[in-house]
Amino acid sequence: MTRQRSGAGGSRGLEVPRVKKGGLGQQRRQDSQRLTFGSLYPSIQSQLRLHRKTMNCIIKKLPQSQIELTITIEVSEAQTALQNAAIKISKERPIDGFRPGKASYEAIKSHFGEAAIYETALPELVRHNYVQAVKDNDLSTYGDPEINVTKLAPGNPIEFTATVALIPEVIQLAEANKIKIKTSEPIVEDKEIAGTLKELQRMQTKEVRASREAQANDKVIVDMDMSRDNVPLDGGQAHGHGIYLDEDYYVPGLREKIIGMKEGETNEFSLKFPKDHYQKTLAGKDVQFKLTVKEIYELQHPEIDDEFAKTLGQESLIKMKELLHSNIMKDKTLKESQKIEAEILEKLVEKSRFGEIPESMINQEVNRMFHELKHSVAERGLEFEDYLKSIKKTADELRLEMAQQAVQRVKTALLVREYGLREKIEVSDAEVLAEVEKMINDSSDDAKAQETIRSEEYQDYIKTALRNRKVIELLKERVNLVKN
């Protein structure tokens, strides 16, 4: 008896756009969020073109919206796969007297045993026959099936079971035209433009080493050790740490302690952490500091004028401000649109009723969320273990907290899918091709990404993402948008 996990299954249309990121035109490479109801498999249709056949299949219902398929593959149906397996063995392990891949089936059978041929053919046979069974029985499945090979003997039919979950039913779908969403007209304030100019100014600032006491507008490099009751704080040691003295620091009073110090000078003092500090064990507590100034830099800021604007490719400061106004307005408009989309989906999910959502489905979504978080932490240059320490949680505790959000994400995907089916939302091949071309152009310097985008699997993914985008645009048209 052989047990294995198969990559033969797949979600059928269970993808939902990442509403907080904007539409497909805004982000070509991450145009939608695929909820992990399994791996990103080759599409069922593409596999059927490779291996169409009839088969014996018995379906048994199981608890938690799961089913068990018992599939029998007759000897006659396995012949092509067995021949291909024999050729593969011959290529990988040539027999003396035969060129690689040219040994006959009988020669391979005699040399390696027919059981080896069957074992080699098994993954392909299981994969294609499972996909065919799902198609023939019009099953809406998600996730990887769990495969259990129950009969595998040369010269006899092959039998295996595939246990897989079904996509839960949307029992009652909320009516979009009964939903009210409050909207706000984006406004760009002068202080926002001034703040952006200040950030651009800081990016152009020169840091010049200074041989004097630290002043309020300097940058200092320090070694800093923090302790409490003479016990070093976990993560409280910072060496070669940069502090801008013209900015508020997370510990009030630290800037004032540094101003007036010289290079090489060490100062020991206590400061009270804010009551709302994210580390609850330190919030409102006195912490001892031992701080040594290693280097002092004077910050020489350029004037914010026409010359400054020209260094950034603009004709004048006025033109620069107009550009910043336009960019900030676009960003706010996009965020407002994303907020509306998120609220629409949230309210529709709240007012809809769903069939039983299997624990396995929730767990798979939690796994996806967990890996997304790890990726995000890594992009910020942090070790995940250090991140867990900073939030005072274990990986298991974090997963447990994610469960409720995972349920919401699963329901959102089910809801969008159901609207698409009921409204008969379609995406043409031309639309998919146009999106593929845009994504390829955006990935002109990444050959591997282009290869992935051109694959049939990824184009199926794009098609579902585009369909979901159409669903959400339809919902935005139907809900009642009320201006504040």
N, C-alpha and C positions, 0 to 999 in steps of 0.2 A: 504494500500500500504506500503510495507516494503522496505527500502533501506539498503544495507549493502555492505561492502567490502569483497570480497571473496579471499581466499587463494588457489583458484582452478586453476589458470592459470599458466603461466610460460614461460620463455624464452626457445626457442628451439635452443640450440647450440650457444647462444650469450655470449660466454666467451672468453676472450683474455688473454694470458699469460702476467704476469707483467714483461715486458722485462727488466726493470731496476733491477730486483732481480735475474735473472738467471733462469736456467731450473729447471725441476721437481726434478732432482737428487740433485740439490743444496739446495732445500728448500721443504721438504716434507709437512710441515704443511700449507704452503701458496703457493702451487704450481702454482696457477694461479689467475688472477684477474677476478672476476665476475663483469661485469658491471651490475648495478642494473636496469635491465629492468623488475623488479618485484622481489618478494621474491624467495628464493630457495625452489621451490615447489617439492612435490612428482612427479616423472616422469609421463607423460601421459600414457605410456605403462603400468606402474605398476598399475595405477588406473583402466585401462580398464580390467585388469585381475580380479579386484575386482567386477566390475559392468558393464558388457557388455549388451547393449540393443539398441533398435531402438527408434527413437523419432521424433517428429515434430519440425523442426527448420527453421525459416525464417531469412535470412541475409539481412541487410540493410546497404549500404555504407554511411559513415559519413565523414565530412571534417577531415583534419589533419590525414589521413591514419588510421582512426578508423572505426570500424564496430559495428553494434548492432545486436546481435542474440536474436531472440524471440523464446524461447524454451517452448514447452508444454509437460508436463509429465502426461500421462494418469493414471487413478486410478489404473488400473491393473499393471502398471509398478512401482507403488509406494508401493505396498503391502509389499514387503520384508523390505524396509526401515521403513515403519510404524510399522511393527511387532517388528523390532529391537528397534525402539524408545520407544514402549510400555514397552519392557523388561527393557530398560535403566531407564525409569521413575519408574518402579516397584522396581528396585534395589536401586535407590537413595531415593525414598520416599515410603517405604513399606506400604501396606494397611493391616489393622488389619485382621487377619485370614489367611493371605498369607505370605509365606516365601519370603524374598527379591528376586525379579526377577522371581517369580513363579505365579504371578497374571495373569489371562487371559486378552486378549485384551479387551474383553467386560467389564471386571471388571475395568480395567484402564480407559476405555472410560466412564463408568458410574460414576466413582469416581472423575476423573479430567477433564472430557470433552474431546471429540475427537480433539478439536482445539489444546489442549496441546500436543497431540501426533503428530499432523501435524507440529506444531512449533518445536518440538524436532527433527523430521525427516528432516526438511527443509534444514539445512546446508549440510547434507550428500547428499541429493537428488540434490541440486543445484550443489554441487561440482562435483559429478560424471557425471551428465548430461551435464554440461558445458564442461568437459574434453572430453566426447564422441562426442559432437558436433564439437569441434575443430578438433578431429581426423577424423571424418567422412567427414568433408569438407576440409581436408588437409590445415588447416589454420596455418600460421606461426605467432604466436602472441607473445607479450611480455608484461610483467607487470601484475598486478592484474586487473581482470575485475571488473567493477563497476556493482553490481547486484541490480536489482530493481524488487521485487516480485509484480506482478500485479494481480494475482489471487491465492487465498489461502483459500479454503472453503472445509471442510470435505465432502467427497463423490463426489467431482468434480475434474476435471483435474487441476493441478497446472501449472501456467504460470509465467515465469520470463524473464526479458531481461538482457543480459550481454553486456555491452559496453567495448570494448577492442581495443587496437591499434595493427596494423599489423606491422611486421618487414619491414622497408623500403627496396626498391629494390636497388640493385647495377646496375645502368644503363650501365655504362661502366667501366670495370675492367682493370686497367693498366697492361701492360705486364712486368713481372719481369725482363726478359732478356734485357730490354732496360734501366734498372736502373743502374747507376754507383755509387758505394760507396767507399770512400777513407778509407783505413785502415792503422794502424801503428803497427809496431812490438814493443811489450812491452820491455822496458829496465829497469833494476834495477840498480840504482846508489849507490855508497858507502855511500853517505850522507843519503840516505833513511834507510839503515841498521843502520848507526850510530844514526839516530834519533829514530829508534825503540828501540835500546839498551838504549838510554837515557830515554825513557818512561818506559822501564822495570826497569831501575835503580831507577827512581822516585817512582815506586810502592813498591820498597824494602827499600825506605828511612825511617830512623827513625826520629821522631820529638821529640827533647829533650827541655824541658822548659829552657829558658835562662834568667838570672837575669842581664841584661846589655842593652845597647842601641841596637836598631834594626840595623842589618847589611844587606848588599846587597844580601846575600844568605839565609836570614831567611824567615820564615813564620810568619805573624802577624795576630792576631784576633783584629778586630776594630769595634767600633760603628761609623757610618758615617751618617751625615745628609747633604743633598745638597739643596741649595736654589738658587733662582735667583731674584735679586732685593728685597731681604728679604722675598720672598714668597717661602715656601717649595715646592720642586718639587714633582709631583705626582709619587710615586714609588721611590723617591730619598732617602729613609731612609733604612739603612742596619745596623742591630745590630747583633753582633757575626759573622761578615763577615770575611772570611779568604782571605788573599792576600799573594801570593808568590812574594817576592821581587826580585827574579831572573828571573821573567817573565815580558814581556811587558803588561801593563794594558791598558784598552780601553781609558783611559784619560791620554795622555802624561804628564809626570811630577809628577804624583801622587806618584810613587815609591820614587822619590828623596825627596819628602816632608816627607815621613814616615821614611826613613833611618836617624838614629840618635835620633829618639824619644825613650822614655822609657815607661815602663808599667805605666798606669795611667795618662800619659801626654796627654793634649789636644792641638790641633793646629788648627787654623782657617786660611784659605787661599783661593785664587781664582785660577782656572785653566780654560784654554780655551778648549772646546770640539773640536774634529776633525771636519773639514768641511764636511767629508763624513759620519758623525755619522748617524745611522739609524733613530734616532729621529730628524726629520727635525727642530723641534722647538728649539733644543739645538745645532744643527750643527753650529760650528764656534762661539758659544756664550761663554761668561765668566760665570762660575758657582761658587758659593761660597760653600766651604766645611767647616764643623766642624767635626773634626776627633779625636777620642780618642783611643789610643792603650790600649787594654785590656790584651793581652798576647803576648809573644814573644817566638818563637820556633827556635832553631838551627836545621838545616836540615843536618843529618849525612848520606851522600850517600855512598853506598858500592862501592868498586873499580870494574870496569868492567874488570874482568879477568877470568881465568879458574874456580876459586872458585865460582865466581858469576854465571857462566854458570851452574855449578853443582847444585847450589841451585834451578835452574829452570829445572833440570832434564836432562841436556845435559853433554856430556863427557868433553867437552872443549869449549873455546871461539870460536875456529875455527868451531867446529860442530854447535855451536849456530848460528854463522853468516851464515853458509850454510843453516840451517833450515829457518832462516829469509829471506834469498835470495829466497828460494823456495816458501815460503808463499807469499811474496810480488809479485813474478812473477805470481803465481796462481791468486792472487787478480787482478792484472793488466790485465791478459789475460781474466778473467771473465768480467771485466768492459769493455774491448774492444769489446768482443762479444756482450754484452748488448747494447753498443753504436751502433754497426752495426745493430742489430735487430731493435732498435728504429728508426734509420735513414731509414732502408728499409721500415718499416711500414709507416713512415711519408711521404716518397716520393711516395709510392704507393697510399696512400690516396689522396695526392695532385694531382696526375695524373688520378685518378678515378672520376667517376660521380655517384652521389647518388640521389635516389628519395627523396621526401620531408621527412624531419625528424621532426616528431611531437614535439611540445613544451613540451608535457608531457614526452616524452622520454628524452629530454635534462634535464628537471627538476628532473627526477628520478636519472639521473647520477650526477647532481649537489648535490642532497641529499646524494648520496653515498660518493662523494668527501668530502663533509662537515663533514660527520660522520668519515671518515678516518682521517681527520685533527684533529678532536676532540680527537680521540683515540690516535693519535700521540702526541698531546699536553699533554694528561693525562699521557702517558708513561714517559714523561720528567718531571713529577711531578709538572706540572703547572695547575692552574685553567684556564679554557677557557676564562672566562671574563677578567682575567688579561692579557692573550695573546692578546685578541682583543684590550685592552687598549694600549698594547705595540706597536701594529702596527697601532693604531689610526684609526680603522675601526669598523663598526658595523657588526653584523652577516649578515644582508641583503646586505651590500656593498660587503662583502666577497663572498657571493653566486653569486652576479652579476658578479664579476670578474672571477668566476669559469666557467661561462657559455661557454666561447669560448673553454676552454680546454675540457669541457664536450662534446661539439660537436665533437671535434677531437677524443676523446675516443670512442664515439658511432660509428663514421665512421670506426675507426680501428677495432672494434668488427665486424661490418658488413662486412668489407673487408676480414678479416680472415675467417669468416664463409663462405663467397661466394667462396673463393679459395678452402676451404675444400670440398664444394659441387661439384664444377666443376672438381676438381682433384680426386673426389671420395676417399678421404682420410678416411680410416677406422681404428678403434681400436678394437682389439680382446678382448674377455672376459679374456683371459689369461694375456694380458697386463694390464688390469684393476686390476685383482687379484694380480699380482706381485706388482703393485704400492700400492695397499691397504695393502699388507703384510709389505712392507717397512715402510709405514706410521704408521702402528700399532706397529711395532718394535721401531720406533722413539718415540712412545707415550706409552711406556710400563708402565710408572708410572702414567698414566692418564686414568682411566677407562671410564670417561665420553667422552673423546676424541675418545677412541677406539670404543665406542658405536656409536658415530656419523659417524666415518669412515666406519663402517660396514653397515650402513643404505643404502638402495637402492637409496635414494635421493642423498647421497653424492657420491656414486659410479657412478651415472649418471654424476655428476659434474666432477669427476675425468676423466671419459671417454672423456668428451668434452675438458677438459684441456689437456689431452694427444693428442687428435686430433689436437688441436690448436698448440701444440708444434711441431707436425709433419709438419703442414702447414708452420710454420716459418722456420723449418730446410730445407724444400723444397725451400722456397723463397731464403734462403741464398745460396743454391746451384745454383740457376738460375740467380741471379743478378751478375753484373760484379764488382768484388772486385779489386780495384786499390790501390796498396801500395804507400804510400807517399815516 
